Amino acid sequence: MGKSKGARIIITLECTCKNLSNTKKRSNGIFRYTSSKNRRNTPNRLELNKFCRLCNSHALFKEIK
């Protein structure tokens, strides 16, 4: 049997910029990052400022289920 990884879980961060910029070279879609967090230290949803390559700037990324 595999070992339990404890309180660490893998989360997905999704961009909240909604790709409102009109850029011809960039394709429309949703950009996501994966990361891990400690469930005991951060019980609520995580929000980080990261680079979104679809809108070509830093944007707020929120944790999704």
MDTraj code that builds the backbone (N, CA, C; nanometers):
import mdtraj as md
import numpy as np

residues = "MET GLY LYS SER LYS GLY ALA ARG ILE ILE ILE THR LEU GLU CYS THR CYS LYS ASN LEU SER ASN THR LYS LYS ARG SER ASN GLY ILE PHE ARG TYR THR SER SER LYS ASN ARG ARG ASN THR PRO ASN ARG LEU GLU LEU ASN LYS PHE CYS ARG LEU CYS ASN SER HIS ALA LEU PHE LYS GLU ILE LYS".split()
xyz = np.array([
    [0.0826, -0.1187, 0.0000],
    [0.0000, 0.0000, 0.0000],
    [0.0866, 0.1244, 0.0000],
    [0.0351, 0.2305, -0.0611],
    [0.1088, 0.3561, -0.0666],
    [0.0955, 0.4332, 0.0628],
    [0.1925, 0.5174, 0.0876],
    [0.1898, 0.5987, 0.2081],
    [0.0975, 0.7183, 0.1887],
    [0.0366, 0.7610, 0.2977],
    [-0.0462, 0.8806, 0.2946],
    [0.0450, 1.0028, 0.2932],
    [0.0141, 1.1007, 0.2121],
    [0.0984, 1.2192, 0.2024],
    [0.0655, 1.3210, 0.3093],
    [-0.0264, 1.2914, 0.3973],
    [-0.0572, 1.3816, 0.5079],
    [-0.1465, 1.4965, 0.4671],
    [-0.1103, 1.6150, 0.5153],
    [-0.1944, 1.7325, 0.4948],
    [-0.1685, 1.8014, 0.3615],
    [-0.0637, 1.7610, 0.2879],
    [-0.0311, 1.8246, 0.1592],
    [-0.1236, 1.7737, 0.0497],
    [-0.1851, 1.8673, -0.0228],
    [-0.2731, 1.8307, -0.1343],
    [-0.2317, 1.9095, -0.2585],
    [-0.2642, 1.8574, -0.3743],
    [-0.2359, 1.9245, -0.5016],
    [-0.3570, 2.0087, -0.5388],
    [-0.3322, 2.1352, -0.5741],
    [-0.4398, 2.2272, -0.6100],
    [-0.4173, 2.2789, -0.7518],
    [-0.5221, 2.3346, -0.8115],
    [-0.5148, 2.3965, -0.9435],
    [-0.5478, 2.5441, -0.9288],
    [-0.4627, 2.6294, -0.9855],
    [-0.4844, 2.7738, -0.9843],
    [-0.5264, 2.8182, -1.1234],
    [-0.6366, 2.8942, -1.1308],
    [-0.6902, 2.9391, -1.2589],
    [-0.6888, 3.0903, -1.2666],
    [-0.6563, 3.1424, -1.3839],
    [-0.6482, 3.2867, -1.4063],
    [-0.7874, 3.3499, -1.3999],
    [-0.7942, 3.4700, -1.3413],
    [-0.9214, 3.5411, -1.3319],
    [-0.9276, 3.6598, -1.4273],
    [-0.8317, 3.6698, -1.5201],
    [-0.8254, 3.7875, -1.6081],
    [-0.9323, 3.7848, -1.7173],
    [-0.9887, 3.6704, -1.7476],
    [-1.0949, 3.6517, -1.8481],
    [-1.0508, 3.6877, -1.9889],
    [-0.9210, 3.7111, -2.0096],
    [-0.8633, 3.7366, -2.1423],
    [-0.9371, 3.8458, -2.2191],
    [-0.9508, 3.9625, -2.1571],
    [-1.0244, 4.0723, -2.2190],
    [-0.9426, 4.1493, -2.3212],
    [-0.8124, 4.1295, -2.3227],
    [-0.7289, 4.2037, -2.4172],
    [-0.7478, 4.1507, -2.5588],
    [-0.7400, 4.2382, -2.6547],
    [-0.7565, 4.2000, -2.7951],
    [-0.6200, 4.1796, -2.8589],
    [-0.5622, 4.0635, -2.8393],
    [-0.4327, 4.0324, -2.8997],
    [-0.4545, 3.9291, -3.0079],
    [-0.3944, 3.9518, -3.1241],
    [-0.4151, 3.8626, -3.2375],
    [-0.3293, 3.7375, -3.2289],
    [-0.2108, 3.7475, -3.1680],
    [-0.1196, 3.6346, -3.1632],
    [-0.1584, 3.5335, -3.0565],
    [-0.2267, 3.5772, -2.9525],
    [-0.2620, 3.4892, -2.8411],
    [-0.3928, 3.4170, -2.8692],
    [-0.3997, 3.2914, -2.8281],
    [-0.5235, 3.2156, -2.8466],
    [-0.6110, 3.2305, -2.7226],
    [-0.7406, 3.2241, -2.7405],
    [-0.8328, 3.2337, -2.6289],
    [-0.8376, 3.1018, -2.5542],
    [-0.8588, 3.1092, -2.4262],
    [-0.8651, 2.9898, -2.3435],
    [-0.8429, 3.0271, -2.1983],
    [-0.8224, 2.9269, -2.1160],
    [-0.8008, 2.9470, -1.9741],
    [-0.6626, 2.8948, -1.9407],
    [-0.5839, 2.9744, -1.8690],
    [-0.4500, 2.9329, -1.8312],
    [-0.4522, 2.8891, -1.6856],
    [-0.3885, 2.7752, -1.6559],
    [-0.3888, 2.7187, -1.5210],
    [-0.2494, 2.6769, -1.4776],
    [-0.2244, 2.6869, -1.3469],
    [-0.1043, 2.6356, -1.2831],
    [-0.1463, 2.5257, -1.1855],
    [-0.0558, 2.4331, -1.1571],
    [-0.0790, 2.3374, -1.0491],
    [0.0254, 2.3610, -0.9424],
    [-0.0139, 2.3434, -0.8184],
    [0.0748, 2.3659, -0.7059],
    [0.0288, 2.2763, -0.5918],
    [0.0943, 2.2865, -0.4792],
    [0.0513, 2.2108, -0.3616],
    [0.0435, 2.3051, -0.2429],
    [-0.0407, 2.2691, -0.1481],
    [-0.0536, 2.3501, -0.0279],
    [-0.0768, 2.2588, 0.0909],
    [-0.0501, 2.3107, 0.2083],
    [-0.0744, 2.2376, 0.3317],
    [-0.2161, 2.2710, 0.3782],
    [-0.2985, 2.1695, 0.3887],
    [-0.4390, 2.1888, 0.4240],
    [-0.4556, 2.2433, 0.5655],
    [-0.3652, 2.2087, 0.6565],
    [-0.3761, 2.2547, 0.7956],
    [-0.3377, 2.4014, 0.8099],
    [-0.2348, 2.4460, 0.7352],
    [-0.1894, 2.5853, 0.7468],
    [-0.2764, 2.6824, 0.6685],
    [-0.3300, 2.6399, 0.5546],
    [-0.4152, 2.7251, 0.4704],
    [-0.5456, 2.6529, 0.4406],
    [-0.6424, 2.6601, 0.5301],
    [-0.7681, 2.5885, 0.5071],
    [-0.8572, 2.6537, 0.4011],
    [-0.8458, 2.7871, 0.3830],
    [-0.9293, 2.8531, 0.2824],
    [-0.8601, 2.8517, 0.1472],
    [-0.9295, 2.8993, 0.0442],
    [-0.8771, 2.8944, -0.0924],
    [-0.7618, 2.9913, -0.1108],
    [-0.6653, 2.9474, -0.1893],
    [-0.5425, 3.0223, -0.2108],
    [-0.5577, 3.1177, -0.3283],
    [-0.4988, 3.2388, -0.3172],
    [-0.4969, 3.3368, -0.4253],
    [-0.3536, 3.3867, -0.4405],
    [-0.2992, 3.3768, -0.5617],
    [-0.1623, 3.4187, -0.5878],
    [-0.1564, 3.5057, -0.7130],
    [-0.0623, 3.5996, -0.7143],
    [-0.0374, 3.6804, -0.8330],
    [0.0689, 3.6096, -0.9152],
    [0.0338, 3.5628, -1.0349],
    [0.1270, 3.4910, -1.1209],
    [0.1157, 3.5452, -1.2636],
    [0.2092, 3.5037, -1.3488],
    [0.2101, 3.5513, -1.4867],
    [0.1144, 3.4684, -1.5718],
    [0.0264, 3.5358, -1.6432],
    [-0.0664, 3.4706, -1.7356],
    [-0.0152, 3.4955, -1.8763],
    [0.0179, 3.3896, -1.9469],
    [0.0737, 3.4081, -2.0813],
    [-0.0339, 3.4375, -2.1840],
    [-0.1605, 3.4199, -2.1505],
    [-0.2668, 3.4536, -2.2444],
    [-0.2928, 3.6042, -2.2486],
    [-0.2894, 3.6693, -2.1331],
    [-0.3082, 3.8150, -2.1324],
    [-0.1745, 3.8879, -2.1259],
    [-0.0646, 3.8132, -2.1176],
    [0.0716, 3.8662, -2.1230],
    [0.1008, 3.9652, -2.0112],
    [0.0494, 3.9378, -1.8925],
    [0.0758, 4.0233, -1.7758],
    [0.0528, 3.9416, -1.6491],
    [0.0860, 4.0011, -1.5365],
    [0.0612, 3.9346, -1.4091],
    [-0.0866, 3.9524, -1.3732],
    [-0.1476, 3.8452, -1.3259],
    [-0.2897, 3.8480, -1.2924],
    [-0.3131, 3.7633, -1.1672],
    [-0.4292, 3.7788, -1.1098],
    [-0.4669, 3.7044, -0.9899],
    [-0.5120, 3.5631, -1.0298],
    [-0.4539, 3.4644, -0.9662],
    [-0.4922, 3.3252, -0.9890],
    [-0.5572, 3.2731, -0.8627],
    [-0.6759, 3.2126, -0.8768],
    [-0.7494, 3.1599, -0.7624],
    [-0.7573, 3.0084, -0.7683],
    [-0.7624, 2.9476, -0.6520],
    [-0.7718, 2.8016, -0.6434],
    [-0.9102, 2.7550, -0.6840],
    [-0.9145, 2.6488, -0.7664],
    [-1.0413, 2.5890, -0.8056],
    [-1.0409, 2.4442, -0.7603],
    [-1.1571, 2.3841, -0.7581],
    [-1.1688, 2.2432, -0.7182],
    [-1.1424, 2.1548, -0.8363],
])
top = md.Topology()
chain = top.add_chain()
for i, resn in enumerate(residues, 1):
    res = top.add_residue(resn, chain, resSeq=i)
    for name in ("N", "CA", "C"):
        top.add_atom(name, md.element.get_by_symbol(name[0]), res)
traj = md.Trajectory(xyz[None], top)
